[in-house]
Amino acid sequence: GGAGRGRRPPRGGAMSGRPQLKKQKTVPIDKDEVDFRVLRFSCLDTSAFSALGKHCKETSWTVQVGTGKKVEIALLVDKTPGAHYEVAVECDGEQVFPGSEKRRVSMNMVNGAGPPKAHLKQDFLWRYPFRGTIKGIGKPKFFEVRPAHGGKGQWWPATVKEQTEDCAFRALVFTGDGEGGVKEVWYPHVQRENIRVMATKKPVAIPERALVLRVPAHDPLHACLAVDEELITHFFCRPTPPPTKQPLMGRDSRITLRVTKDRSEVAADVGFATFQHFLSGEIRAIRTSKNKAEHTWWLQVGPFAEHKVEVRKHDGDKKVFVLLVDDDVLVESAAEDIESREDFWECQFRLAGEKFLAWEVYETDIDGNQLDSKGYVAQKTKYAHELIVNFAVGSVANLGLARLSVDGVDFGNLPQAKTSGRDQPLRCSPEALRGTFNLMTPYKVTESKQDTFEMLRKALGGLFCASTGLGASPLAANGGLFGCCGRPPPEVGNMAHP
């Protein structure tokens, strides 16, 4: 989702009577959040005779749902003087309105004026729902499951492996074996009412959201697309770093930290200044270019991404302006179509992304014994920056006076981007890393089985050695055969799982 400027009712006013409802099939999204990004919005009056009262308004949205699914929605409204409105709605190239009973060759098709349209006799409401996955899938014993039959209402620890399209689950349940022990039972179908979160005892929450298009019959020119009840104009967004270009230094937003086996040193693959900029995510100004017809800003987001933001006049309509991000159109519309404040063209959008700290550490087993194998602990952070482009609109708009603000700071007041010089890779102790950046060096715990010798060593060490005091084994003190006895347990609070 995205932060907006508050919710507003659709500009077409309240919908009258019972609307004609059409609903798409719910689409499952393989994420525990159903978020929306409008990658492109266009709203144009394509009629050459608009001055005579004829309107042919084309509105289109490109919406990304989750990380992959893209939805293309188009609305076409025709009106001639003295005639009623005719409307067509399409989604991903398929006709939504008129329905199949209206799919006939009309004068519109004969004249090459687009898809078949029909008069709206009542308000039109179209819903396109999306459903995400619950949080915690794959986490060992994160949930509890209650057998639907014969379980006497008993809840058992469970690891949910999969969520099905009908909102049921497949889970590995740890039940009693009747002899005081525990056995694993595979449940191929668990209804949502029979599963809950172990820690909170609360039922699972499946995220669901929907794209909703409202077209008022009395004024289809003021149709409104929303995410549930929030206007779609609040979801303008582009990814950072830009997907179509190579990030700076030929890398994504990721830094690798390597921890020595004795955990005495952490080495980064970047220098101090770059590491500090990466953690802060500070936006810096690079340069700007402007004239009366267009205005361009270049900015740096963290150390690894550059973006170009440009606003220009539309070639064919003086009321319409075009906003481009990284040379791709994000918005082309008049001020009223993006809920601008009075006497201004104003567009708010986000740059959103993820950054990763990839820790390379030596693994430990579940008893805290260090292994020779290495593993990775990935720490992901989501981030977003709010950008606003605005300028006054009058008889003639001067885009040289347009302004860009980032997180409430005017572009002219942003810190200047610096040329990265030679910066030696950062090396320091885990204690210094925490004291300087408040970063805890994680552990990577593996549940893989040890070999027979290792298991024997542990068993003998437990039988014949004491870990402290006068009875401590000299072999343990020297790290020999019984060296396990002298190892402290792992600091559970510092463990990080992938």
Salt bridges, closest charged atoms under 4 A:
GLU33 OE1 - LYS382 NZ 3.39
ASP35 OD2 - LYS31 NZ 3.74
ASP45 OD2 - HIS55 ND1 3.04
ASP78 OD2 - LYS117 NZ 3.47
GLU144 OE1 - ARG196 NE 2.69
GLU144 OE2 - LYS201 NZ 2.86
GLU162 OE2 - ARG170 NH1 2.94
GLU208 OE1 - ARG131 NE 3.68
ASP219 OD2 - HIS222 ND1 2.53
ASP228 OD2 - ARG209 NE 3.38
GLU229 OE2 - ARG214 NH2 3.14
GLU230 OE2 - HIS234 ND1 3.21
ASP252 OD2 - ARG254 NE 3.71
GLU265 OE1 - ARG427 NH1 3.21
ASP269 OD2 - ARG251 NH2 3.29
GLU282 OE1 - ARG284 NE 2.78
GLU310 OE2 - ARG312 NH2 2.82
ASP326 OD2 - HIS307 ND1 2.88
ASP327 OD2 - LYS245 NZ 3.68
ASP327 OD1 - LYS308 NZ 2.99
GLU332 OE2 - ARG40 NH2 3.39
GLU332 OE1 - HIS314 NE2 3.79
ASP337 OD1 - ARG11 NH2 3.99
ASP337 OD1 - LYS57 NZ 3.34
GLU339 OE1 - ARG8 NH1 3.48
GLU339 OE2 - ARG11 NE 2.73
GLU346 OE2 - ARG341 NE 2.84
GLU354 OE2 - LYS380 NZ 3.76
GLU360 OE1 - ARG258 NE 3.52
GLU360 OE2 - LYS374 NZ 3.36
GLU363 OE2 - LYS444 NZ 3.91
ASP367 OD2 - LYS458 NZ 2.27
ASP372 OD1 - LYS261 NZ 2.27
ASP407 OD2 - HIS385 ND1 2.77
ASP410 OD1 - ARG403 NH2 3.06
GLU454 OE2 - ARG457 NH2 2.52
